[in-house]
Amino acid sequence: MTQWNDAGTRPPTEINAAFVRGFYTHLLAKTTAGTMAQATAQGTLLAFRQFIRHLWRDEIIDLPRNLDDRNLRIAVTPAKVETFALTQLKAIFTTATDRTALYCLLALNCGMTARDIADLHPSEVDWKRGTITRKRSKTKKHADVPTVTYKLWPATLKALRKHRSGNPNQVLVNGNDSPLITQAMRPDGILRRTDTIRLAFRRLIKKIERQGGPSIAPEFTMLRRTGATMLAEQFDNHLTELWLGHSPKTVAGKHYIAPSMARLEQATTWLRTQITP
């Protein structure tokens, strides 16, 4: 029986259909035991499959016949949409360092995930107009995903100017000029991901709790959910989808109606009045 804690030391020639099934079972057992999140297991399995295809293309191994078996999937149960209360947002901005506050502002102003922030390219920022124009990192290769122009709030633009790097590929980097997010396959076959943004946000939440502030879930993605929920309640779903950078859901949205950046600016201006100090 394969011991998965030392699987990374085994030769790649051991990878076969039984190995694939065993690794899937190992990940499934960890999600069942609650020691690994479903989304993490799903991402790890995806990276594992990509790694195997890489070995196959280099003619190192034969492709296991069950690699794309639909029965070997990690299902992710949709979670309840949770958002921050205005009092919690106030505590976040009151306590955050300038750098962490910038991450939060980009999430609320532009609907950015941590990956979007880490991938922000200098060519996507118009410093004179104070805008960011881009597709979401996750879906930038999809033709039906809109390229969205976000008008930056004064506080967002000021902080972005302050912390912009001289790196030609990324607007924001760590102090040693390294990317804010890195990922690599560990010797044991588990995908290791380092996320400076999420770590900074979790440190912020712990600081708020130590100071006797409100209890806040340390999930950076909840900022994006909060902004989307507030926009959907005040405006329409079409505008909210545009803010999220999602592809249109209707035939009219896909083929007949051009997205309105002017309306989006009005919506995000309203959002700023609701949530920023």
Backbone as CSV, one residue per row, in Angstrom:
resi,resn,N_x,N_y,N_z,CA_x,CA_y,CA_z,C_x,C_y,C_z
1,MET,0.837,-1.199,0.000,0.000,0.000,0.000,0.878,1.258,0.000
2,THR,0.592,2.189,-0.862,1.396,3.396,-0.974,1.272,4.253,0.276
3,GLN,2.429,4.690,0.815,2.447,5.624,1.932,2.559,7.030,1.343
4,TRP,1.511,7.799,1.436,1.466,9.060,0.703,2.361,10.133,1.291
5,ASN,2.803,9.983,2.523,3.705,10.988,3.080,5.112,10.905,2.483
6,ASP,5.434,9.794,1.804,6.727,9.706,1.119,6.557,9.410,-0.370
7,ALA,5.358,9.699,-0.896,5.086,9.406,-2.306,5.992,10.206,-3.225
8,GLY,6.409,11.410,-2.794,7.240,12.251,-3.639,8.631,11.695,-3.867
9,THR,9.053,10.729,-3.064,10.385,10.136,-3.219,10.357,8.923,-4.140
10,ARG,9.197,8.505,-4.565,9.079,7.312,-5.394,9.301,7.654,-6.859
11,PRO,9.830,6.732,-7.655,10.071,7.017,-9.078,8.760,7.218,-9.821
12,PRO,8.729,8.104,-10.822,7.483,8.365,-11.559,6.955,7.145,-12.296
13,THR,7.820,6.157,-12.543,7.369,4.947,-13.241,6.368,4.155,-12.420
14,GLU,6.229,4.472,-11.116,5.237,3.787,-10.286,3.826,4.318,-10.514
15,ILE,3.715,5.427,-11.235,2.398,6.023,-11.462,1.633,5.214,-12.501
16,ASN,0.558,4.607,-12.056,-0.316,3.839,-12.941,-1.751,4.055,-12.477
17,ALA,-2.683,3.282,-13.010,-4.092,3.455,-12.655,-4.324,3.244,-11.158
18,ALA,-3.646,2.273,-10.589,-3.812,2.002,-9.151,-3.266,3.169,-8.317
19,PHE,-2.179,3.755,-8.777,-1.592,4.896,-8.076,-2.560,6.085,-8.100
20,VAL,-3.161,6.333,-9.262,-4.117,7.434,-9.403,-5.301,7.232,-8.473
21,ARG,-5.854,6.024,-8.484,-7.004,5.741,-7.625,-6.619,5.857,-6.147
22,GLY,-5.431,5.392,-5.810,-4.994,5.466,-4.423,-4.825,6.906,-3.937
23,PHE,-4.273,7.764,-4.800,-4.088,9.164,-4.413,-5.438,9.861,-4.270
24,TYR,-6.356,9.541,-5.181,-7.715,10.099,-5.080,-8.365,9.674,-3.758
25,THR,-8.247,8.393,-3.419,-8.829,7.873,-2.173,-8.197,8.549,-0.964
26,HIS,-6.900,8.795,-1.036,-6.182,9.481,0.042,-6.748,10.893,0.256
27,LEU,-6.946,11.636,-0.828,-7.494,12.993,-0.724,-8.934,12.968,-0.221
28,LEU,-9.709,12.006,-0.724,-11.104,11.891,-0.300,-11.197,11.590,1.188
29,ALA,-10.307,10.760,1.684,-10.303,10.424,3.106,-9.978,11.654,3.955
30,LYS,-9.084,12.495,3.459,-8.727,13.700,4.212,-9.893,14.687,4.264
31,THR,-10.654,14.801,3.180,-11.817,15.699,3.209,-12.898,15.139,4.117
32,THR,-13.068,13.816,4.118,-14.067,13.184,4.981,-13.709,13.370,6.449
33,ALA,-12.414,13.305,6.748,-11.962,13.472,8.131,-11.935,14.938,8.554
34,GLY,-12.093,15.826,7.594,-12.091,17.247,7.906,-10.712,17.853,8.038
35,THR,-9.670,17.132,7.612,-8.297,17.649,7.715,-7.859,18.386,6.453
36,MET,-8.686,18.366,5.430,-8.401,19.101,4.196,-9.705,19.620,3.617
37,ALA,-9.706,20.880,3.210,-10.906,21.456,2.606,-11.172,20.816,1.248
38,GLN,-12.449,20.728,0.899,-12.816,20.133,-0.389,-12.162,20.862,-1.550
39,ALA,-12.155,22.197,-1.492,-11.570,22.975,-2.582,-10.068,22.722,-2.689
40,THR,-9.398,22.558,-1.554,-7.957,22.270,-1.561,-7.695,20.907,-2.178
41,ALA,-8.507,19.927,-1.800,-8.358,18.581,-2.352,-8.627,18.591,-3.852
42,GLN,-9.628,19.330,-4.265,-9.958,19.423,-5.685,-8.797,20.040,-6.470
43,GLY,-8.222,21.128,-5.944,-7.098,21.774,-6.599,-5.865,20.893,-6.639
44,THR,-5.642,20.151,-5.557,-4.493,19.240,-5.511,-4.637,18.127,-6.534
45,LEU,-5.842,17.578,-6.656,-6.082,16.521,-7.631,-5.896,17.041,-9.059
46,LEU,-6.332,18.257,-9.308,-6.158,18.858,-10.628,-4.676,19.027,-10.960
47,ALA,-3.896,19.546,-9.996,-2.460,19.731,-10.205,-1.763,18.381,-10.408
48,PHE,-2.219,17.369,-9.660,-1.673,16.016,-9.790,-1.893,15.478,-11.207
49,ARG,-3.087,15.695,-11.736,-3.383,15.233,-13.093,-2.539,15.977,-14.131
50,GLN,-2.362,17.272,-13.935,-1.537,18.051,-14.853,-0.092,17.571,-14.829
51,PHE,0.393,17.236,-13.632,1.758,16.739,-13.480,1.926,15.411,-14.228
52,ILE,0.949,14.538,-14.136,1.010,13.253,-14.824,1.026,13.455,-16.335
53,ARG,0.209,14.382,-16.829,0.202,14.658,-18.269,1.551,15.207,-18.730
54,HIS,2.172,15.999,-17.882,3.503,16.517,-18.199,4.501,15.367,-18.330
55,LEU,4.455,14.410,-17.415,5.343,13.249,-17.485,5.068,12.425,-18.736
56,TRP,3.796,12.298,-19.089,3.421,11.529,-20.274,3.909,12.213,-21.559
57,ARG,3.763,13.543,-21.632,4.230,14.263,-22.824,5.738,14.152,-23.001
58,ASP,6.452,14.044,-21.883,7.912,13.878,-21.948,8.315,12.419,-22.107
59,GLU,7.318,11.541,-22.322,7.539,10.109,-22.563,8.249,9.430,-21.393
60,ILE,7.930,9.903,-20.188,8.509,9.294,-18.994,7.636,8.155,-18.495
61,ILE,6.308,8.305,-18.633,5.376,7.277,-18.194,4.281,7.091,-19.246
62,ASP,3.559,5.999,-19.126,2.341,5.812,-19.923,1.205,6.522,-19.212
63,LEU,0.246,6.998,-19.967,-0.875,7.720,-19.371,-1.848,6.732,-18.721
64,PRO,-2.086,6.837,-17.406,-3.052,5.936,-16.750,-4.435,6.075,-17.385
65,ARG,-5.087,4.967,-17.641,-6.370,4.990,-18.342,-7.489,5.610,-17.520
66,ASN,-7.328,5.656,-16.213,-8.388,6.221,-15.362,-8.098,7.666,-14.956
67,LEU,-7.146,8.313,-15.631,-6.763,9.664,-15.228,-7.935,10.632,-15.291
68,ASP,-8.807,10.453,-16.288,-9.963,11.339,-16.444,-11.276,10.660,-16.072
69,ASP,-11.184,9.622,-15.263,-12.384,8.910,-14.811,-13.302,9.865,-14.041
70,ARG,-14.532,10.010,-14.515,-15.483,10.919,-13.880,-15.850,10.491,-12.469
71,ASN,-15.602,9.240,-12.146,-15.898,8.768,-10.794,-14.815,9.184,-9.797
72,LEU,-13.687,9.626,-10.309,-12.592,10.052,-9.433,-12.578,11.573,-9.384
73,ARG,-13.598,12.135,-8.793,-13.740,13.578,-8.678,-13.927,13.974,-7.218
74,ILE,-13.432,15.137,-6.877,-13.657,15.698,-5.547,-14.751,16.753,-5.672
75,ALA,-15.918,16.462,-5.109,-17.030,17.409,-5.185,-16.860,18.485,-4.118
76,VAL,-17.146,19.718,-4.512,-17.093,20.835,-3.578,-18.518,21.288,-3.295
77,THR,-18.957,21.117,-2.064,-20.303,21.508,-1.673,-20.416,23.030,-1.634
78,PRO,-21.380,23.593,-2.362,-21.529,25.059,-2.339,-21.746,25.570,-0.919
79,ALA,-20.942,26.530,-0.559,-21.042,27.075,0.798,-22.060,28.211,0.844
80,LYS,-22.614,28.439,2.017,-23.529,29.552,2.206,-22.768,30.857,1.989
81,VAL,-23.387,31.781,1.266,-22.741,33.060,0.993,-22.758,33.909,2.256
82,GLU,-21.587,34.108,2.828,-21.463,34.912,4.028,-20.781,36.235,3.688
83,THR,-21.225,37.298,4.321,-20.676,38.625,4.055,-20.304,39.319,5.362
84,PHE,-19.522,40.366,5.248,-19.148,41.157,6.413,-20.210,42.213,6.697
85,ALA,-20.437,42.472,7.963,-21.302,43.575,8.363,-20.510,44.869,8.264
86,LEU,-21.213,45.995,8.189,-20.544,47.283,8.076,-19.655,47.555,9.288
87,THR,-20.070,47.110,10.460,-19.245,47.295,11.656,-17.932,46.520,11.550
88,GLN,-17.992,45.364,10.929,-16.781,44.569,10.740,-15.853,45.229,9.719
89,LEU,-16.427,45.782,8.651,-15.615,46.486,7.663,-14.934,47.698,8.287
90,LYS,-15.665,48.391,9.148,-15.086,49.540,9.825,-13.895,49.120,10.675
91,ALA,-14.024,48.013,11.383,-12.927,47.513,12.211,-11.734,47.116,11.347
92,ILE,-12.010,46.547,10.187,-10.939,46.138,9.272,-10.121,47.345,8.831
93,PHE,-10.804,48.391,8.366,-10.083,49.560,7.848,-9.470,50.397,8.966
94,THR,-10.057,50.370,10.135,-9.504,51.128,11.259,-8.207,50.509,11.764
95,THR,-8.103,49.186,11.680,-6.978,48.454,12.267,-5.891,48.091,11.263
96,ALA,-6.246,47.977,9.989,-5.308,47.478,8.984,-4.118,48.409,8.757
97,THR,-2.977,47.812,8.441,-1.830,48.595,7.978,-2.156,49.141,6.590
98,ASP,-1.395,50.097,6.114,-1.643,50.670,4.786,-1.643,49.595,3.704
99,ARG,-0.710,48.677,3.812,-0.561,47.630,2.800,-1.764,46.687,2.798
100,THR,-2.155,46.216,3.967,-3.302,45.307,4.041,-4.590,46.038,3.671
101,ALA,-4.710,47.296,4.053,-5.878,48.085,3.668,-5.974,48.191,2.151
102,LEU,-4.836,48.298,1.466,-4.837,48.355,-0.001,-5.421,47.080,-0.589
103,TYR,-5.032,45.925,-0.050,-5.589,44.662,-0.538,-7.116,44.666,-0.385
104,CYS,-7.584,45.133,0.756,-9.026,45.153,1.028,-9.736,46.136,0.100
105,LEU,-9.122,47.279,-0.145,-9.718,48.273,-1.044,-9.837,47.727,-2.466
106,LEU,-8.825,47.031,-2.935,-8.869,46.459,-4.292,-9.948,45.384,-4.397
107,ALA,-10.134,44.622,-3.317,-11.175,43.592,-3.314,-12.562,44.211,-3.393
108,LEU,-12.771,45.327,-2.705,-14.089,45.967,-2.661,-14.311,46.924,-3.830
109,ASN,-13.283,47.641,-4.227,-13.388,48.602,-5.317,-13.501,47.896,-6.670
110,CYS,-12.699,46.845,-6.846,-12.591,46.195,-8.158,-13.002,44.727,-8.146
111,GLY,-13.556,44.244,-7.044,-13.988,42.850,-6.987,-12.854,41.865,-7.133
112,MET,-11.666,42.232,-6.700,-10.493,41.397,-6.930,-10.343,40.288,-5.897
113,THR,-9.883,39.148,-6.371,-9.444,38.077,-5.489,-7.963,38.302,-5.192
114,ALA,-7.415,37.503,-4.288,-5.988,37.610,-3.991,-5.161,37.356,-5.244
115,ARG,-5.585,36.404,-6.065,-4.869,36.111,-7.307,-4.915,37.292,-8.261
116,ASP,-6.055,37.952,-8.374,-6.156,39.132,-9.240,-5.183,40.216,-8.795
117,ILE,-5.091,40.431,-7.500,-4.199,41.456,-6.966,-2.750,41.088,-7.249
118,ALA,-2.409,39.831,-7.021,-1.034,39.385,-7.247,-0.641,39.469,-8.721
119,ASP,-1.613,39.271,-9.612,-1.334,39.265,-11.055,-1.438,40.641,-11.703
120,LEU,-1.863,41.648,-10.958,-2.073,42.972,-11.542,-0.820,43.452,-12.269
121,HIS,-0.969,43.729,-13.570,0.165,44.102,-14.426,0.214,45.616,-14.599
122,PRO,1.405,46.195,-14.679,1.509,47.646,-14.852,0.724,48.189,-16.047
123,SER,0.612,47.403,-17.105,-0.107,47.858,-18.295,-1.607,47.962,-18.060
124,GLU,-2.107,47.366,-16.969,-3.535,47.381,-16.678,-3.958,48.592,-15.852
125,VAL,-2.983,49.367,-15.399,-3.272,50.536,-14.566,-3.030,51.812,-15.360
126,ASP,-4.052,52.672,-15.438,-3.905,53.999,-16.030,-3.774,54.973,-14.858
127,TRP,-2.555,55.381,-14.579,-2.290,56.197,-13.403,-2.863,57.600,-13.543
128,LYS,-2.961,58.099,-14.769,-3.504,59.442,-14.976,-5.016,59.457,-14.796
129,ARG,-5.696,58.481,-15.385,-7.157,58.418,-15.285,-7.608,57.781,-13.982
130,GLY,-6.706,57.088,-13.315,-7.065,56.420,-12.068,-7.977,55.234,-12.282
131,THR,-7.606,54.367,-13.224,-8.434,53.200,-13.538,-7.584,51.940,-13.641
132,ILE,-8.254,50.819,-13.474,-7.676,49.506,-13.748,-8.553,48.854,-14.806
133,THR,-7.959,48.375,-15.887,-8.694,47.716,-16.966,-8.109,46.337,-17.184
134,ARG,-8.932,45.308,-16.983,-8.410,43.952,-17.084,-9.537,42.924,-17.093
135,LYS,-9.155,41.692,-17.442,-10.016,40.540,-17.238,-9.566,39.846,-15.961
136,ARG,-10.465,39.105,-15.361,-10.098,38.329,-14.184,-8.992,37.345,-14.532
137,SER,-8.059,37.151,-13.619,-6.958,36.219,-13.855,-7.468,34.804,-14.128
138,LYS,-8.499,34.402,-13.403,-9.010,33.038,-13.498,-9.586,32.722,-14.873
139,THR,-10.170,33.729,-15.531,-10.878,33.477,-16.793,-10.386,34.366,-17.926
140,LYS,-9.163,34.860,-17.847,-8.683,35.828,-18.831,-8.551,35.242,-20.238
141,LYS,-8.475,33.917,-20.348,-8.362,33.291,-21.660,-9.721,33.007,-22.298
142,HIS,-10.798,33.270,-21.571,-12.137,33.017,-22.097,-12.611,34.212,-22.921
143,ALA,-13.022,33.948,-24.149,-13.412,35.023,-25.059,-14.660,35.761,-24.594
144,ASP,-15.568,35.058,-23.896,-16.841,35.681,-23.508,-16.751,36.468,-22.198
145,VAL,-15.589,36.475,-21.562,-15.422,37.212,-20.304,-15.084,38.666,-20.626
146,PRO,-15.785,39.622,-20.021,-15.563,41.029,-20.363,-14.252,41.586,-19.814
147,THR,-13.706,42.527,-20.555,-12.599,43.334,-20.053,-13.229,44.533,-19.358
148,VAL,-12.999,44.651,-18.071,-13.709,45.638,-17.258,-12.778,46.777,-16.848
149,THR,-13.304,47.997,-16.921,-12.568,49.166,-16.452,-13.165,49.620,-15.121
150,TYR,-12.347,49.605,-14.088,-12.772,50.008,-12.749,-12.193,51.386,-12.435
151,LYS,-13.053,52.315,-12.051,-12.595,53.615,-11.586,-12.136,53.464,-10.139
152,LEU,-10.898,53.814,-9.883,-10.358,53.628,-8.544,-10.835,54.719,-7.592
153,TRP,-11.172,54.311,-6.378,-11.527,55.276,-5.355,-10.270,56.069,-4.985
154,PRO,-10.414,57.281,-4.522,-9.239,58.079,-4.145,-8.297,57.346,-3.190
155,ALA,-8.872,56.682,-2.191,-8.034,55.959,-1.225,-7.310,54.784,-1.883
156,THR,-7.980,54.111,-2.824,-7.367,52.978,-3.514,-6.197,53.446,-4.370
157,LEU,-6.426,54.499,-5.144,-5.382,55.016,-6.034,-4.183,55.529,-5.230
158,LYS,-4.458,56.232,-4.142,-3.382,56.767,-3.309,-2.518,55.641,-2.743
159,ALA,-3.152,54.602,-2.224,-2.420,53.481,-1.641,-1.679,52.687,-2.717
160,LEU,-2.296,52.552,-3.888,-1.657,51.807,-4.973,-0.413,52.542,-5.465
161,ARG,-0.492,53.849,-5.546,0.686,54.636,-5.923,1.809,54.464,-4.894
162,LYS,1.424,54.469,-3.639,2.406,54.376,-2.559,3.143,53.047,-2.574
163,HIS,2.434,51.980,-2.875,3.018,50.649,-2.764,3.382,50.015,-4.110
164,ARG,3.231,50.736,-5.201,3.579,50.173,-6.507,5.062,49.834,-6.558
165,SER,5.375,48.762,-7.252,6.764,48.309,-7.341,7.371,48.770,-8.668
166,GLY,8.649,48.527,-8.803,9.312,48.804,-10.071,9.390,47.565,-10.936
167,ASN,8.727,46.497,-10.487,8.729,45.239,-11.230,7.963,45.411,-12.536
168,PRO,8.528,45.018,-13.682,7.857,45.209,-14.966,6.671,44.283,-15.194
169,ASN,6.502,43.281,-14.342,5.442,42.293,-14.541,4.317,42.369,-13.519
170,GLN,4.584,42.943,-12.346,3.581,42.993,-11.285,3.616,44.340,-10.586
171,VAL,2.439,44.929,-10.415,2.351,46.220,-9.738,2.724,46.080,-8.272
172,LEU,2.291,44.983,-7.649,2.540,44.756,-6.231,3.350,43.489,-6.026
173,VAL,4.409,43.587,-5.238,5.242,42.424,-4.924,5.627,42.486,-3.450
174,ASN,6.260,41.436,-2.973,6.770,41.416,-1.611,8.025,42.282,-1.499
175,GLY,8.502,42.461,-0.280,9.663,43.301,-0.055,10.913,42.830,-0.769
176,ASN,11.027,41.523,-1.007,12.185,40.982,-1.712,11.940,40.848,-3.210
177,ASP,10.914,41.549,-3.703,10.549,41.574,-5.128,9.971,40.248,-5.622
178,SER,9.579,39.376,-4.702,8.971,38.099,-5.085,7.465,38.278,-5.244
179,PRO,6.801,37.405,-6.014,5.350,37.504,-6.212,4.591,37.356,-4.893
180,LEU,3.427,37.975,-4.831,2.600,37.886,-3.625,2.045,36.485,-3.429
181,ILE,1.892,35.744,-4.517,1.397,34.368,-4.443,2.353,33.459,-5.206
182,THR,2.784,32.389,-4.575,3.622,31.391,-5.238,3.034,30.008,-4.986
183,GLN,3.288,29.094,-5.895,2.847,27.716,-5.687,3.827,26.760,-6.362
184,ALA,4.023,25.621,-5.715,4.936,24.614,-6.233,4.532,23.259,-5.679
185,MET,4.869,22.203,-6.407,4.558,20.851,-5.966,5.604,20.380,-4.956
186,ARG,5.150,19.965,-3.788,6.048,19.460,-2.752,6.508,18.050,-3.111
187,PRO,7.596,17.584,-2.491,8.065,16.224,-2.770,7.023,15.153,-2.495
188,ASP,6.085,15.425,-1.564,5.067,14.426,-1.254,3.881,14.481,-2.202
189,GLY,4.000,15.321,-3.255,2.945,15.385,-4.257,1.846,16.373,-3.943
190,ILE,1.925,17.062,-2.813,0.914,18.036,-2.421,1.312,19.416,-2.949
191,LEU,0.349,20.114,-3.491,0.612,21.447,-4.020,0.779,22.423,-2.862
192,ARG,1.913,23.092,-2.790,2.170,24.075,-1.739,1.940,25.469,-2.305
193,ARG,1.119,26.245,-1.608,0.764,27.583,-2.071,1.034,28.585,-0.954
194,THR,1.777,29.628,-1.283,2.042,30.696,-0.327,1.319,31.946,-0.798
195,ASP,0.449,32.473,0.042,-0.389,33.612,-0.322,-0.174,34.731,0.695
196,THR,0.638,35.704,0.323,0.952,36.815,1.215,-0.292,37.615,1.587
197,ILE,-1.210,37.759,0.644,-2.408,38.572,0.859,-3.310,37.941,1.904
198,ARG,-3.592,36.672,1.755,-4.456,35.992,2.726,-3.795,35.938,4.101
199,LEU,-2.493,35.723,4.135,-1.793,35.687,5.420,-1.877,37.047,6.118
200,ALA,-1.723,38.127,5.343,-1.812,39.472,5.916,-3.212,39.730,6.455
201,PHE,-4.227,39.259,5.740,-5.602,39.469,6.185,-5.883,38.688,7.462
202,ARG,-5.386,37.484,7.556,-5.600,36.680,8.763,-4.889,37.299,9.961
203,ARG,-3.707,37.846,9.743,-3.016,38.538,10.843,-3.822,39.749,11.304
204,LEU,-4.436,40.439,10.350,-5.267,41.596,10.678,-6.440,41.183,11.555
205,ILE,-7.112,40.103,11.195,-8.278,39.655,11.967,-7.871,39.260,13.386
206,LYS,-6.728,38.603,13.530,-6.240,38.234,14.862,-5.948,39.484,15.687
207,LYS,-5.410,40.509,15.044,-5.112,41.754,15.742,-6.392,42.416,16.232
208,ILE,-7.431,42.399,15.383,-8.719,42.975,15.773,-9.288,42.247,16.985
209,GLU,-9.185,40.920,16.979,-9.696,40.128,18.099,-8.911,40.402,19.378
210,ARG,-7.583,40.540,19.264,-6.763,40.826,20.450,-7.114,42.178,21.060
211,GLN,-7.541,43.097,20.221,-7.903,44.439,20.688,-9.349,44.516,21.166
212,GLY,-10.028,43.374,21.194,-11.396,43.339,21.684,-12.429,43.757,20.665
213,GLY,-12.074,43.722,19.399,-12.994,44.101,18.339,-13.976,42.986,18.016
214,PRO,-14.820,43.197,16.996,-15.827,42.194,16.639,-15.197,40.933,16.068
215,SER,-15.889,39.830,16.248,-15.440,38.559,15.680,-15.618,38.610,14.165
216,ILE,-14.560,38.278,13.431,-14.589,38.378,11.967,-13.983,37.115,11.378
217,ALA,-14.649,36.545,10.390,-14.111,35.372,9.699,-12.872,35.780,8.910
218,PRO,-11.770,35.048,9.041,-10.521,35.432,8.381,-10.452,35.000,6.922
219,GLU,-11.495,35.247,6.170,-11.553,34.822,4.769,-11.533,36.044,3.862
220,PHE,-10.435,36.230,3.152,-10.283,37.401,2.297,-11.348,37.453,1.200
221,THR,-11.766,36.297,0.684,-12.766,36.263,-0.392,-14.119,36.822,0.045
222,MET,-14.357,36.910,1.357,-15.631,37.455,1.828,-15.768,38.944,1.496
223,LEU,-14.661,39.632,1.253,-14.741,41.028,0.839,-15.401,41.124,-0.531
224,ARG,-15.013,40.266,-1.423,-15.607,40.228,-2.766,-17.087,39.851,-2.692
225,ARG,-17.399,38.880,-1.844,-18.800,38.483,-1.678,-19.624,39.624,-1.089
226,THR,-19.026,40.353,-0.152,-19.732,41.468,0.472,-20.050,42.544,-0.552
227,GLY,-19.064,42.914,-1.349,-19.290,43.920,-2.379,-20.337,43.486,-3.385
228,ALA,-20.267,42.231,-3.825,-21.227,41.723,-4.803,-22.645,41.717,-4.239
229,THR,-22.784,41.303,-2.988,-24.104,41.250,-2.362,-24.710,42.640,-2.231
230,MET,-23.907,43.602,-1.816,-24.403,44.969,-1.667,-24.790,45.578,-3.014
231,LEU,-24.004,45.332,-4.036,-24.335,45.860,-5.361,-25.606,45.219,-5.913
232,ALA,-25.753,43.908,-5.695,-26.939,43.221,-6.203,-28.208,43.720,-5.519
233,GLU,-28.112,44.079,-4.247,-29.279,44.581,-3.521,-29.670,45.993,-3.980
234,GLN,-28.696,46.788,-4.388,-28.953,48.172,-4.755,-29.185,48.353,-6.254
235,PHE,-28.521,47.526,-7.057,-28.610,47.659,-8.511,-29.149,46.356,-9.108
236,ASP,-28.714,45.993,-10.307,-29.219,44.775,-10.945,-28.112,43.734,-11.030
237,ASN,-28.532,42.501,-11.290,-27.570,41.403,-11.354,-26.584,41.578,-12.506
238,HIS,-27.045,42.163,-13.616,-26.164,42.359,-14.765,-24.969,43.231,-14.380
239,LEU,-25.216,44.289,-13.638,-24.144,45.186,-13.217,-23.230,44.498,-12.204
240,THR,-23.817,43.700,-11.343,-23.020,42.965,-10.360,-22.116,41.953,-11.040
241,GLU,-22.625,41.259,-12.042,-21.814,40.300,-12.795,-20.659,41.003,-13.495
242,LEU,-20.898,42.215,-13.988,-19.843,42.987,-14.629,-18.763,43.334,-13.614
243,TRP,-19.164,43.775,-12.432,-18.206,44.091,-11.371,-17.374,42.866,-10.997
244,LEU,-18.020,41.706,-10.982,-17.332,40.459,-10.673,-16.424,39.991,-11.803
245,GLY,-16.624,40.552,-13.005,-15.837,40.133,-14.152,-16.318,38.838,-14.758
246,HIS,-17.600,38.508,-14.530,-18.173,37.273,-15.060,-18.722,37.474,-16.468
247,SER,-18.798,36.403,-17.217,-19.377,36.469,-18.556,-20.883,36.659,-18.447
248,PRO,-21.516,37.341,-19.427,-22.971,37.547,-19.396,-23.708,36.221,-19.386
249,LYS,-24.852,36.192,-18.707,-25.629,34.962,-18.581,-26.778,34.863,-19.577
250,THR,-27.176,35.991,-20.164,-28.321,35.981,-21.076,-27.862,36.165,-22.519
251,VAL,-28.749,35.822,-23.457,-28.454,36.003,-24.877,-28.252,37.483,-25.182
252,ALA,-29.110,38.317,-24.597,-28.995,39.759,-24.822,-27.657,40.280,-24.306
253,GLY,-27.273,39.813,-23.133,-26.013,40.262,-22.559,-24.811,39.792,-23.351
254,LYS,-24.931,38.614,-23.963,-23.819,38.055,-24.725,-23.675,38.683,-26.105
255,HIS,-24.817,39.037,-26.733,-24.765,39.417,-28.149,-25.285,40.814,-28.482
256,TYR,-26.027,41.446,-27.568,-26.691,42.690,-27.959,-26.407,43.894,-27.058
257,ILE,-26.067,43.667,-25.814,-25.907,44.779,-24.880,-24.443,44.944,-24.502
258,ALA,-23.876,46.092,-24.838,-22.493,46.368,-24.457,-22.443,46.743,-22.982
259,PRO,-21.472,46.227,-22.250,-21.382,46.558,-20.826,-21.114,48.050,-20.618
260,SER,-21.792,48.642,-19.666,-21.679,50.078,-19.410,-20.703,50.347,-18.270
261,MET,-19.524,50.865,-18.625,-18.536,51.199,-17.603,-18.959,52.444,-16.824
262,ALA,-19.763,53.307,-17.456,-20.251,54.505,-16.762,-21.182,54.110,-15.622
263,ARG,-22.091,53.151,-15.876,-22.984,52.682,-14.819,-22.206,51.952,-13.742
264,LEU,-21.165,51.216,-14.145,-20.349,50.515,-13.165,-19.651,51.521,-12.256
265,GLU,-19.168,52.616,-12.829,-18.522,53.640,-12.007,-19.505,54.253,-11.016
266,GLN,-20.740,54.477,-11.457,-21.755,55.001,-10.554,-22.008,54.028,-9.406
267,ALA,-22.053,52.740,-9.751,-22.324,51.721,-8.731,-21.187,51.621,-7.723
268,THR,-19.943,51.632,-8.204,-18.813,51.503,-7.281,-18.635,52.783,-6.448
269,THR,-19.028,53.927,-7.019,-18.993,55.169,-6.240,-19.980,55.090,-5.084
270,TRP,-21.156,54.544,-5.354,-22.146,54.333,-4.290,-21.595,53.360,-3.256
271,LEU,-20.956,52.307,-3.719,-20.410,51.290,-2.804,-19.375,51.935,-1.872
272,ARG,-18.561,52.818,-2.418,-17.547,53.487,-1.588,-18.183,54.270,-0.441
273,THR,-19.304,54.930,-0.712,-19.951,55.716,0.326,-20.518,54.849,1.444
274,GLN,-20.729,53.569,1.151,-21.326,52.663,2.137,-20.308,51.988,3.031
275,ILE,-19.105,51.747,2.523,-18.224,50.832,3.250,-16.889,51.402,3.683
276,THR,-16.422,52.492,3.101,-15.107,53.000,3.477,-15.249,54.072,4.541
277,PRO,-14.222,54.217,5.398,-14.292,55.206,6.485,-14.453,56.627,5.961
